[in-house]
Amino acid sequence: MSDSADSIVLIPTYNEKENIENIIRAVFALGKDFHILVIDDGSPDGTASIVHDLISEEFSGRLFIEERKGKLGLGTAYIHGFKWALARAYSYIFEMDADFSHNPEDLPKLYSACHDEGYDVSVGSRYCTGVNVVNWPMGRVLMSFFASKYVRFVTRLNVKDTTAGFVCYRRKVLETIDLDRVKFKGYAFQIEMKYTAHVLGFRIKEVSVIFVNRRLGASKMNSSIFGEAFFGVIDLRWRKITGKIKPHPERMAHTS
């Protein structure tokens, strides 16, 4: 494996000691060469120590970690990771959970949709071919499914799984989005990123994946996350109507 991979997988963590080593090894076992950046929000369970050990013992030059002090939110973790990746030479930047709800073996499919098929964003979608969710309570399945329908109704965004957190972005998408103006921190962050990419003219493809509920560790889902998403969608639509969704100032020429 080379130290010059064109792709990096961002994995935000908070108390993922049961999963982090296994997910890292699963990504590095793929035929395609991916690098990994773990963004750890001060996990008290020793998640960061496990990553540091893996870096020093096996994966120097391929595995990286950024440590932040305290739980600062999923969205800010990804923004931190995006900026870190953009400061380096990566062409494809991925979002993925640490808990195996996203299957690492699907990473090459998301990569292919952007690299080979020419899409700007590819989304690992639970809902583009029905409902592909395993081990979720029915109430949560219905809430997630109809939340995505609500988002599509309000925003007119033609993506069936708008809250999906398994995503590949071409570098130019993240360079064009004004990351300092991204507003939301929870699951609404995922909606905001997709919607902003769409408004700025980028092409999005959904790739069917099977989402498996975590087997180890605790879920970070709570009611405030859904509240932010519900009202955030209305705010996003209003920002579009009022012309407030704009490219990064340095990339204005891209959409002119």
C-alpha atoms as one frame of an Amber mdcrd trajectory, in Angstrom:
protein
   0.000   0.000   0.000   1.286   3.452  -0.881   1.363   6.596   1.224  -0.209
   8.549  -1.668  -3.816   7.320  -1.690  -6.332   9.555  -3.492  -9.053   8.819
  -0.908  -9.502   9.337   2.815 -12.238   8.040   5.095 -13.278  10.344   7.944
 -14.503   8.502  11.051 -15.791  10.638  13.951 -15.623   8.860  17.310 -16.892
   9.213  20.826 -16.511   6.121  23.043 -15.959   3.602  20.232 -13.274   1.404
  21.839 -15.274  -1.746  20.992 -15.342  -0.910  17.278 -12.478   1.354  16.282
  -9.689  -1.168  15.718 -11.952  -3.548  13.799 -13.345  -0.830  11.520  -9.830
   0.462  10.774  -8.590  -3.028   9.909 -11.649  -3.666   7.745 -11.005  -0.522
   5.683  -7.307  -1.294   5.283  -8.135  -4.863   4.188  -9.940  -3.585   1.081
  -8.346  -3.935  -2.339  -8.643  -0.184  -2.881  -6.134   1.909  -0.947  -7.910
   4.237   1.485  -6.395   6.390   4.196  -8.309   7.013   7.442  -8.662  10.072
   9.646 -10.265   9.505  13.045 -11.738  12.649  14.633 -12.114  11.855  18.315
 -14.101  14.130  20.613 -12.278  13.435  23.857 -13.559   9.872  24.338 -13.042
   8.944  27.995 -12.997   5.218  27.121  -9.547   5.248  25.474 -10.629   5.232
  21.826  -7.851   7.675  20.905  -5.186   5.575  22.629  -6.144   2.568  20.530
  -5.765   4.650  17.368  -2.398   6.045  18.462  -1.148   2.511  19.121  -2.254
   1.368  15.660  -0.490   4.339  14.072   2.794   3.709  15.856   2.764  -0.084
  15.499   1.301  -0.710  12.018  -0.295   2.089  10.050   1.966   5.129  10.063
   1.354   7.253   6.953  -2.094   5.736   6.359  -3.929   6.255   9.643  -4.264
   9.655  11.290  -6.069  11.102  14.296  -7.285  14.542  15.284  -8.319  14.906
  18.922 -10.793  17.519  20.077 -11.713  18.437  23.622 -15.233  17.276  24.424
 -18.335  16.401  22.391 -18.622  19.218  19.867 -21.127  17.626  17.497 -21.054
  15.355  14.456 -21.199  18.224  11.989 -18.254  20.107  13.459 -16.247  16.863
  13.545 -16.790  16.376   9.827 -16.043  20.035   9.052 -12.778  19.632  10.984
 -12.019  16.496   8.969 -12.949  18.102   5.648 -10.567  21.005   6.257  -7.816
  18.611   7.325  -8.266  16.563   4.141  -8.450  19.627   1.890  -5.134  20.821
   3.309  -3.668  17.649   1.830  -3.858  16.081  -1.629  -6.936  13.843  -1.328
  -9.324  13.855  -4.275 -12.151  11.835  -2.658 -13.268  12.378   0.920 -15.623
   9.966   2.678 -17.871  10.057   5.722 -18.386   6.793   7.598 -19.529   5.679
  11.058 -17.226   3.729  13.360 -19.804   1.166  14.468 -20.146  -1.019  11.317
 -23.623   0.322  10.549 -21.882   1.256   7.288 -20.182  -1.726   5.673 -16.580
  -0.843   4.714 -16.909  -3.175   1.731 -19.306  -0.617   0.199 -16.617   2.089
   0.121 -15.368   1.034  -3.352 -18.941   1.337  -4.710 -19.187   4.916  -3.499
 -15.729   5.624  -4.902 -16.668   4.169  -8.282 -19.802   6.331  -8.548 -17.619
   9.449  -8.311 -14.338   8.316  -9.863 -15.674   6.145 -12.709 -19.202   7.453
 -13.312 -18.390  11.137 -12.848 -20.771  12.034 -10.038 -19.742  14.720  -7.572
 -21.337  13.154  -4.498 -22.298   9.537  -3.877 -24.576   8.567  -1.005 -24.776
   5.132   0.579 -28.562   4.965   0.576 -30.856   2.867   2.761 -33.955   3.784
   0.794 -33.216   3.978  -2.938 -34.285   0.332  -3.458 -36.874  -0.070  -0.698
 -35.904  -0.084   2.986 -32.517  -1.725   3.556 -32.162  -1.563   7.336 -31.227
  -4.450   9.642 -31.870  -4.708  13.406 -33.586  -1.332  13.814 -36.805  -1.112
  15.863 -39.755  -0.580  13.522 -40.482   2.813  15.090 -37.029   4.071  14.231
 -37.237   2.708  10.692 -40.528   4.518  10.126 -39.232   7.733  11.711 -36.130
   7.732   9.519 -37.998   6.779   6.342 -40.685   9.418   6.715 -38.151  12.010
   7.866 -36.431  11.608   4.511 -39.783  11.950   2.730 -40.456  15.136   4.706
 -37.051  16.531   3.721 -37.703  15.787   0.053 -41.144  17.420   0.249 -39.816
  20.643   1.800 -36.548  20.983  -0.127 -37.460  19.309  -3.453 -34.129  17.475
  -3.148 -34.225  14.292  -5.242 -32.348  12.119  -2.737 -34.298   9.387  -0.938
 -31.911   9.006   2.012 -31.213  12.613   2.910 -29.937  11.876   6.438 -27.448
   9.212   5.309 -23.999   9.547   6.868 -22.171   7.256   4.422 -21.013   9.636
   1.704 -18.225  10.271  -0.802 -17.446  13.829  -1.891 -15.224  14.884  -4.733
 -12.674  17.390  -3.493 -14.150  20.206  -5.610 -17.501  19.900  -3.794 -15.977
  20.545  -0.386 -13.813  23.329  -1.817 -16.912  25.015  -3.252 -19.178  24.720
  -0.201 -18.420  27.472   2.291 -17.717  25.130   5.191 -17.586  28.003   7.700
 -21.238  28.740   6.925 -22.510  25.204   7.465 -24.959  25.672  10.294 -26.099
  22.372  11.744 -24.266  19.960  14.043 -26.465  16.842  14.264 -28.210  14.808
  11.604 -29.438  18.010   9.983 -25.785  18.491   9.021 -26.120  15.554   6.620
 -29.192  17.100   5.028 -27.525  20.511   4.804 -24.438  19.145   3.059 -26.425
  17.263   0.417 -28.841  20.116  -0.147 -26.048  22.687  -0.427 -24.190  20.505
  -2.932 -27.416  20.191  -4.954 -28.142  23.946  -4.880 -24.578  24.661  -6.031
 -25.108  22.452  -9.063 -23.292  19.255  -8.154 -24.515  15.843  -9.289 -25.515
  13.346  -6.598 -25.944   9.592  -6.995 -27.484   7.229  -4.460 -25.806   3.835
  -4.146 -27.887   1.139  -2.475 -26.378  -0.175   0.767 -27.654  -2.202   3.706
 -27.552  -0.327   7.016 -26.962  -2.577  10.048 -27.700  -1.252  13.528 -24.632
  -1.195  15.785 -23.904  -4.366  17.735 -21.308  -2.894  20.114 -21.256   0.412
  21.981 -24.032   2.934  22.572 -26.043   4.860  19.989 -25.598   8.650  19.933
 -29.187   9.246  18.691 -31.478  11.491  20.748 -34.646  13.564  20.335 -32.792
  16.887  19.967 -31.151  15.520  16.813 -34.566  15.038  15.202 -35.751  18.433
  16.404 -32.806  20.138  14.747 -33.497  18.238  11.532 -37.239  19.024  11.495
 -36.864  22.781  11.838 -33.530  22.895  10.042 -35.089  21.693   6.802 -37.458
  24.665   6.764 -34.508  26.976   7.408 -32.558  25.388   4.546 -35.425  25.906
   2.109 -35.747  29.538   3.210 -32.016  30.103   2.752 -32.320  28.752  -0.796
 -35.310  30.989  -1.580 -33.541  34.075  -0.233 -30.317  33.312  -2.088 -28.196
  32.749   1.010 -26.693  29.440  -0.099 -23.607  30.574  -1.965 -20.238  29.070
  -2.907 -17.124  29.776  -0.893 -15.964  33.268  -1.930 -12.785  31.858  -3.449
 -14.829  29.456  -5.607 -17.500  31.835  -6.906 -16.142  31.391 -10.420 -17.013
  27.675 -10.296 -20.757  28.346 -10.462 -20.733  31.537 -12.502
